[in-house]
């Protein structure tokens, strides 16, 4: 993984674009898209599981004050597989949603 700051030199002065941000970027040689997607899924699950195990007190604080379902959602996220949708189906889902 590469983890570091990213800077955009484009003129995007909107609330939806950041000029700079931190990014985690998996880098894999001789891999297909499915391999990289699985790597990203595994990384996210690893991080969320570690937070659930090592910083549960912080999550409970957050759940009490901000989002009561945060812990439940993270636990479900860690224990389930990501859905995979091909491009054509994704476009159809977007069109159907309005």
C-alpha positions as CSV (number, residue, x, y, z in Angstrom):
1,X,0.0,0.0,0.0
2,X,0.9,3.6,-0.5
3,X,-0.5,5.9,2.1
4,X,0.1,9.6,1.8
5,X,-1.1,13.0,0.8
6,X,-2.5,13.7,-2.6
7,X,-2.7,17.1,-4.2
8,X,-4.9,18.1,-7.1
9,X,-3.8,21.0,-9.3
10,X,-7.2,21.6,-10.8
11,X,-9.6,24.5,-10.4
12,X,-12.4,22.6,-8.6
13,X,-13.8,25.1,-6.1
14,X,-16.8,23.1,-5.1
15,X,-17.9,21.4,-1.9
16,X,-17.5,18.0,-3.6
17,X,-13.9,18.3,-4.6
18,X,-10.9,18.5,-2.3
19,X,-7.7,20.1,-3.4
20,X,-5.7,17.9,-1.1
21,X,-6.5,14.7,0.9
22,X,-4.9,11.5,2.2
23,X,-5.2,8.4,0.1
24,X,-4.6,4.7,0.6
25,X,-3.6,3.1,-2.7
26,X,-3.0,-0.6,-3.1
27,X,-0.3,-1.4,-5.6
28,X,-0.1,-4.9,-7.0
29,X,1.9,-6.2,-9.9
30,X,0.4,-8.7,-12.4
31,X,-3.1,-8.5,-10.9
32,X,-6.5,-8.2,-12.4
33,X,-9.2,-5.8,-11.2
34,X,-10.9,-8.5,-9.1
35,X,-7.5,-9.1,-7.2
36,X,-7.2,-5.4,-6.4
37,X,-10.8,-5.2,-5.4
38,X,-10.3,-8.1,-3.0
39,X,-7.2,-6.5,-1.6
40,X,-9.0,-3.3,-0.9
41,X,-11.9,-5.2,0.7
42,X,-9.5,-7.1,2.9
43,X,-7.7,-3.9,4.0
44,X,-10.9,-2.2,4.9
45,X,-12.1,-5.2,6.9
46,X,-8.7,-5.4,8.7
47,X,-8.9,-1.8,9.7
48,X,-12.5,-1.9,10.9
49,X,-11.9,-5.1,12.8
50,X,-8.9,-3.6,14.5
51,X,-10.9,-0.5,15.5
52,X,-13.7,-2.7,16.8
53,X,-11.2,-4.7,18.9
54,X,-8.8,-2.0,20.0
55,X,-10.8,1.2,20.2
56,X,-14.2,-0.1,21.2
57,X,-14.4,2.6,23.9
58,X,-14.1,5.3,21.3
59,X,-16.8,3.7,19.2
60,X,-19.1,3.4,22.1
61,X,-18.6,7.1,22.9
62,X,-19.3,7.9,19.2
63,X,-22.4,5.6,19.3
64,X,-23.8,7.3,22.4
65,X,-23.4,10.8,21.0
66,X,-23.5,10.7,17.2
67,X,-24.6,7.4,15.5
68,X,-26.3,4.7,17.6
69,X,-25.9,2.1,14.8
70,X,-22.2,2.7,14.1
71,X,-20.9,-0.4,15.9
72,X,-23.5,-2.6,14.4
73,X,-22.8,-1.4,10.9
74,X,-19.0,-2.0,11.3
75,X,-19.6,-5.5,12.7
76,X,-21.9,-6.3,9.8
77,X,-19.4,-4.8,7.4
78,X,-16.5,-6.9,8.7
79,X,-18.6,-10.2,8.7
80,X,-20.1,-9.8,5.2
81,X,-18.7,-10.0,1.6
82,X,-18.7,-7.0,-0.7
83,X,-21.3,-7.1,-3.4
84,X,-19.8,-7.1,-6.9
85,X,-21.7,-5.5,-9.7
86,X,-20.5,-5.3,-13.3
87,X,-20.5,-2.0,-15.1
88,X,-23.7,-2.6,-17.2
89,X,-25.7,-3.6,-14.1
90,X,-24.4,-0.7,-12.1
91,X,-25.5,1.7,-14.8
92,X,-28.9,0.1,-14.9
93,X,-29.2,0.4,-11.1
94,X,-28.4,4.1,-11.3
95,X,-30.9,4.7,-14.1
96,X,-33.6,2.8,-12.1
97,X,-32.9,4.9,-9.0
98,X,-33.8,8.1,-10.8
